[in-house]
Amino acid sequence: MHPLDVVKTRFQIQRCATDPNSYKSLGDSFRMIFHTEGLFGFYKGILPPILAETPKRAVKFFTFEQYKKLLGYVSLSPALTFAVAGLGSGLTEAIVVNPFEVVKVGLQANRNKFTEDPTLEFLRKFGIGLLSGTIASVINIPFDVAKSRIQGPQPVPGEIKYRTCFKTMATVYQEEGILALYKGLLPKIMRLGPGGAVMLLVYEYTYSWLQENWMTPVRNYNQEICLP
């Protein structure tokens, strides 16, 4: 939905219809942004909302409960108490989120063609690694459950119930259901998701450093040797 938010901001900051850079319609705005700024132009200012979303919700619900407790000392009807607490939590949320909104609108108002930002590039790589680790965890968690069942204590002492990987997975599915094959998924994602992101970042930046500081001097040295 962020592209629509960018378009909304552009319409709101337009000065007048005679401005040569003004958008004439919704379709015209999408067309002009794509032609002049590229696909990433629709995602300008997306980082502040992402960073603000979690604290925004936390502040809203936390302050709502606190305002309700404070209003409990005042003789107000339940409906009025909820209304005043909601108003207070909304105002508090606006105060916290407003700096992020200012940055977001400033980025969205920039009509220059999108250029690569080192910070955005870092976040992009981190996000790809995090997503890769999460997808890998979801795919291989049934095998991890089977491994734990085989390596762990058997249900009946002296009797080996879980022997092979696929047979163990089939047994767990038949006896406990499909969700049993995904036990422990959340801790695995919390471990391998960031782990995948860190691994990708270390690989990318180490490879770039080696290319710049080791491969290039060696290549230049070899070229000098080959010169007559």
N, C-alpha and C positions, 0 to 999 in steps of 0.2 A: 504493500500500500504506500510505500515511501515515495514512489514517483508521483502519485496524486498529491502528496503533501508538498512536494517541490513545486508542482504546477500551481497549487493553491497559493503558496507563498509568492510566486512570481506575479500572479494576478493581483494579489493584495498590495504589492509594492509598486505597481504601475502608477505613474503620475497622471497621465492623461491619454486619451485615445489617439491624439495626434503624434505621440512619441513613435518614431520609426521602428523602435525595438519592441513596441507593445504587441501583445498577442490578441488576435481578433476572435479566437474561439478556442475551445478545449483541444480540438484536433490540430489547430494551427500551433498551439503551444507545444504539443508533443512533437510535431514535425520540426519546428524551429530548434527546439532543444536538442533533438537527435542529430540534426544536420550541423549545428554549430558547435555542440559540446560533446557529441558522442553518446554512447549508451550509458557511460558512467555519470553523465550529467544528471541523469534521473536519480542518482544516489548520492548527490552532494548533501553533506550534513547528516548522514545516517549514523555516524559514530556517536554524537551526543545523545540521541534518543536511546541507543543501545546501552550506553553507560548509565543513563539516568533511569532506565525502566525499573530495575530491581530496587534501588533506594526510593524511587517514587512510590511504588506500591507499599514498601515497608513503612515509609513515613505516614502514608495515608491511613493504613489500618491501625498502626500503633497509636498515632495521635487520636484517632477516632475512639479507641478504647479508653485512652487517658482522659479525653474530654468527657466521655460518658461518666467516668468515675468522679471527676470534679463536679459535674452537674448533679451528681447524686446527692450532694449536700444542699442543693437548692430545690425548693418545692416546685418542680415543674412536671407537667404531664409527660408520660413516656414518649408520645409523639413529638412534643416540643423538644424534649431532651435529645432524641435522635436527630432532629432537624438542626439544632444548634451544634451538636457534636459533629455532624456531617459538614456544616458550614465551616467550623473551625479546622477540621482536618483538611478540607479542600483549600483553605487559605494557607495553611502550613505547607501543604504539598506544593502550592504555586510558588511560595517563597523559595523552597528548596530547588525546584525544577527550573525556575526562571533563568538562571545563568546558562544552563544547558540549552534552553530555548533560544537565548540570544545568540549563542555560538552557532546553533543549527540554522537560524534564519540568515545569519551573516554568510554562512557557507552556501546556502541555497540561493542567495541573491547574486552570487558571483556567476557571471555569464561567460567567463573565460573557459576555454577548452580544458577538460580535465587533464591534469598532469600527475605523474606518479609521485606520491608522497612517501618518504621512507617509513613514516609511522603507519600509514595505511598499508603499505607493502608488508610490513612486519605483521600487522593484524590479519592481513589476508592469508599469509603463510601459516600463522598460528591457527586461524580458523579452519583452514584446509586440513592441517594435522589433527586438530581436535575432532573434526568431523570424520576423518579417516579412522582414527582410533575408536570412536564411538560405533561406527558401522562395523568395524572388525570385531568389536566386543559382542555386538548383537548377533553376528553371524556365527561366531565360534563358541558362544557360551554353552550350547548343548554339549559340545565335546568336552568342555571344561567340567561340566556337571558329571559327565560319564567318567572322566578321569578321577574325580574326587570320590565317586562311588566305588570305583575299582580299587583305588589306593587306600580308601578309608576302611573302617571296621565294617564287616559284613553284618547284616541284620540278625542272622542266626549264627552263634559261635560254632566253629567247626564246619560250617557249610558255606561254600563259595557261591554266592548268588550272582554277583556281577563279574563276568569274565572278559568279554570283548567289548569294544567301544560301541559298535552299532547295536549289538544285542542289549547292552545296558541301556542305551537311549530308548530302544523299543520297549523294554521292560518298564522304565520310568514313565514313559508316555502312557502305556496301557494301565498301569496301576495308580498313577498320580495325576495324569492329565498333562496337557501341553505346557502349562505354566510352570510345572516342576522342572522342565528343562531350562528354564530361565531364572532359576533361583540364584541369587548373588549377582544379578546383572548390574544393579546400581553401583555396588562397590567396585565392580570390574570396570565400569565406564568411568567412574571417578578416578581410577588408577591409570587405565590405559588411554583415556581420552586426552588428558593433559600430557601423558607420557608420549603419545603419538605426536602431539604438537611440538613438544620440546625436541624430540628426535628429528622431526622434519626441519626445524629451525637450525639445530646444530649442523645437520647435513648441508643445508643450503648455504649457511654462512661460512662453514669450514671449506666447502667446495669453492665458493667465491674467493675466499682468502688464498687458497692454494693456487687458484687460477691466476690471481693477480701477483702474488709474491713468489711463486715457485715455478709454475709452468711458463709464464711469460719470459722471465729472465733466462730459463733454460732454452726456450725456443729461440730467443735472440742470440744466445751464445752459439747455438748450433748453426744459425744462419751466418754468423761472423766467421765460423770455422770453414764453412763451405764456400765463402767468398774467395775468388782467386787473388 
